[in-house]
Amino acid sequence: MKKKILSVVLALTMAVSMCACGDGSSKDSEKTPKVTLGTTSWPTNMFFYLAKEKGFFEKNGVDVTIQDFTSTTDSTNAFIGGKLDFCTFASSETISPFIQGGEFSVVLETDKSNGCEGLVATSDIKSIADLKGKTVATQLYSVDHMFLLTLLDENGMTEKDINIVDMSIQESGNAFIAGQCDAACIWDPYFSQAKDAGGTELFSSADAPDLITDVLGASKAICKENPEAVTAVIKSFFEAVEYWKENPDEANEIMGKQLGVTADEFAAQMEGLLIPTEQEVVEAFTEAEDYTYWGYTQNTVRDFMYELGVLDSNEADCGDMIDASFVEGLVK
């Protein structure tokens, strides 16, 4: 059955007049091009910091300034406002700004969720169907709200069958542990904490790793004016991943410090994520009707958002947002 996916809804009051690119994206033939990359605190985003720490960006001919943001709304607003050349996203967060006129392309899939988020419930709830009439906490319009509605849809239910309480993900996890709700759809570390407190895991992203993914966006301007810089950033990301695989202790220490956790905690968080290879990214970005990144972006996310009233039209071609050419160049 076709999976329906709810996208994260960004602030709809966000200006849709788009500036072409960040301050440092113009190509300078005599100097290493300078670009800006906006990101938030998420494990795989730390690989960009590792790439900078180990000199991969410099080796590949690009000078990257990484800017950390406290929320994806803030980083997206900066990106759409022309203050960044690159920006990391939860994949579903790209749809709304793109359809509103954002001049950017998705150029890299950085990870797939593989168990680091899910739906936890009290012990008397044994299945999704048992949630009928129950109170479920989650953050509205987050990726985990999307996850919850997808699970309901696959079980012949809708949000009308349950009582959704809108809280931040952290508050949702705390409310579940405190016995203030029957279930919660949340991500780590709150998902693991809720299970450790006696919650029953009804479903996790490990059961459907293609459902929740993260990506890197690049401004249309830098893709056109300095494609070599885009390739360099992507290549450096994969080199950082390889360095992590070959030097896990050192890499986990570096990235854990940047994320504000210990090396062991960082390693544990990475266990719930999958990093696709270059070839797997190409496959994910290839036009398809089945359940792939391209397929669900074009065929389900857009239409479901329209049904919810988030978008005024479902005519936009979200496939135009995806540009596989840069990763394709790395596998040839």
N, C-alpha and C positions, 0 to 999 in steps of 0.2 A: 504494500500500500504506500502510496506517495506520502513521504514525510513532509509535514508542514512545519516551517521553522519561523519563529518570531525574531525579528532583528532588534538589536538594541536601538532604542529611540534616542537620538541626540536632541539637544535643545532645539525645538523647531523655530525658535526665534532667531537662530543663528543666521547671520548675514549670508546671502547666497551670491553676492558679488565677489568673485574670486580673483585673488592676485596670483600672478603666474608662478612665482617660485620664491624660495628663501633668499636672504640677502647674499649668500655666498655661492649660489649655483651657477653664476656666469663662468664660462670657460676662459681660463687665462693660459695662453700658449706658453708662457715663460715660467709659470709657477705651478706647483701642485694645486689642483682645484680644491677649494674649500667648500664643504657642504655641511648642513646642519641636519641632525637626526633627533627627533623627539620620541621619547619612550616613557613608559611607566614601570612600576615595580612588578615584574613578572619574570619567572626563572629564565625562559629562553631569551628574553630581551637582554639579559646580562651577557650574552655571547657577543653583543656589539661592544660592550665594555672590555671583554676579554680580547677581542680583535684589536682594540686600540692599545691595550696594555702590552700586548705581545708584538706590536708593530706591523700587523697584517695590513691595516689600511695604508700605512706609509709605503710598505713594500709593493702594494698594488696600485700606488699612484694617486691616492686621494687623502685629503686632510679632513677628518670628520670631527666635528664638535657635537657631542652628545648632550642633549638637554633632558633632564628628568622632570616629569610632571606628576603631580599628586593624583590626577584622575585622567581617564581617557577623554573626557569631555574637554578638559583644558588643553590636552595635547592636540586633539582634533581641531579645536578652534584656532590654535596657533598654526597648524598645518594648512587649514583651509584659508586662513587669513594671510597666507603668504610668508610666514615667518620661519618656516621649516622646508627643507627639501625632501625629507623622508619622515615617515611617522609609522610607528607600530600600532596595530589594531587587533582587537578580537574581530574575526572575519565578518561577523554579522554587523559590526558597527560601521562598516564601509558603505552599506547600501544607502542609508538616508542621505549622507552628504553628497554621494555620487549622483543620486537622482535629483537632488536639489541643485545640481550644477557644478559640483566640485571637479576641478581640473586635475585629476590624478589617476594613476594606474596602480593596481595591485601587482607587484613584481616578484613577490616571494611568499611562500607559505613557510612559516617558521616552526610551527609545531601542531600536533594534534593532542587533544586531551585524552588521556588513557587511564582514567580512574581518579583524577585529582578533584573531581566534583561529582555531585550526584544528589539523589533524593533519599533522605533518611527519615524514618518514621518510628513511632512507638511500637513496642513489641506486639501489640494486638493487631496491628495493620500488616497483613501478609502479602498484599498485592496492590497494584495501582487501583483496581476496582474498589478495594476497601477504603480508598480515600474519599469516596462519595459522602458528602455532608461534613467532611472533616476540615479543620483549619490548617492551612499550609502557609508557612512564611517564606518569602523570597523577596528579592529586590525587583520591583516592576521594571520591565524593559531591559533587564540585564540578560546576559547570555544564559543564566540559570533559569530565568523566567521563560526564556525560549525553550530550554531543555524540559521544563515542567510541562509546558503546553504541548510539546511534541509527544511526550509520554502519554498525556491524556488523550491526544488525538489517536495515537496508535492503539489505544484501548477503548475506543468508541466513546470517549468522554470529552467534555469541554470545560473551560474555566467556570462555567455556571454550575457544574456539579460539585465544586468544592468552594471553600471560603478562603480566598487568597488574601493574606495580610502583607501589605507593603512595608518592608523594613530593609535596611542595608543588609548585605550578606553577613557581616559580623553580628549585627543585631539579631538576624534570623537564627544564626547558630546559637547565640546566647539564649534566645527565647525558647528554642527547642530544649536545650539542656535544663533550663529552669522550669520546664513543664508547662509553658505558656502557649504551646501550639502542638498539634498532633504530628506534624511533619515539617520538614524544611528542605528546600532545594538550594544548595549552597556549594561553594568551592572551598578548597583547602586554604588555610589549616583548619577551618571551621567544620568542614565535612568530616575530617578525621577525628576531630575533638568530639563531635556529636556521636560518632560511632563508638569511640572510646567510653563515652558516658552511658552507653547501653542502647543507643539507637540501632534500629534495624536498617541495613542498606537495602532499599527496594530496587535501585538501579544506579549504576555509575557510568561515567563516560567511557570506561573500559569496555562496556557492552556495545558501544557504537563510537569508536574513536574518530570517525570522520564528521561527527555531528558538531563538535566544538573545536574550532581551529583558530590559529593566530597568523597574521600576515604582516607584510611590510608594504606600505604605500610609498610611491614616489611621485612628485609633481610632474605633470605633463611637460612642463617647461624643461626640467632637467633631463627627462627621458629623450626629449628632442634635441636640446642644445648640448648636452654632455652625457651621451649614453655610456661613454667609457667610465664615468664616475659611478653610474648605476651598477654596471657590471662589477666594478671594483668593490663596492659595498657588499654586494651579494657574495662575491667570491671570498671576501674576507670573513663573512659570516660562516661559510662552510669550512674555511680553514680553522676558524676558532672552534668549531664543533669537533673537527679532527684532533685538534690540540687537546681538547677536553678528554676525548676518548683515550688518547695516548698518555696524558698526564693528569689523571682525574684528581689526585690529591691537591696538586698545586692549583689547578683550574677551579675546583670547587671552593678552595680557600679564597681565591681572587673574586669569583662571582658571588660567593656567599657574603663576603664583606660588603660588596656593593649593594646587595639586596637587603643587608641588615640581619643576616642569619649566620649560623655556623656552617662550616664546610659539610658537616654531617647532615645538617638540616637541609642544606641546598641539594645535596645528593639525594635525600629522601624525596624532596619535591620533584626532582627530575624523573624519579621512578614513575610518576603519574603522567608523564608526557612522552610523546614520540616525536622525534625530529626526522622529517622525511629527507631522503637523499635528493640530489639534483634531478635524477630521472623521475623520482616519485612526484616531485613538484611539477615537472612538465606534464606528467599524466593527470595530476589533479587539475591543472590549468587547461587541459584539452577539452574542447566542446564535447559534451556527452549528455545523454538523457538519463543515465542511471545515477546512482547516488554518489556523486563525486563533488569536489569543491565547485567546479564549474556548473555541474548539473543542479545542485541545490540552490546556488546563488541565483541562477537564471530562472529556474522553474518553480521554486517554492518560496524562498525568502521574499522575493519581490511581491508575489501574488498574495502571500499571507499578510504582509504588511498593508497591502491595499485593502484586504478584507477587514482589517482592524481599524481602518480609517487613518492610518499613519501617513499614507501616500495618497495624493489626489488622483493618480493614474497608475495603472500597471502596464503601461506601454513601453517603458524604458527598457533598453536592451542592456542588462547588467553584464552580459558577456563582453561588452565594450570596455568594461572596467578592468578586465584581466589581461595582462600582457606577459605572455610566457617567453617572449623572445630573448630576454636577458639570461634566464636560466638555461634555455635551449642552447645558447652560445657556449655555455660551460660544459655541456655534455657531448658536443660535436667533436 
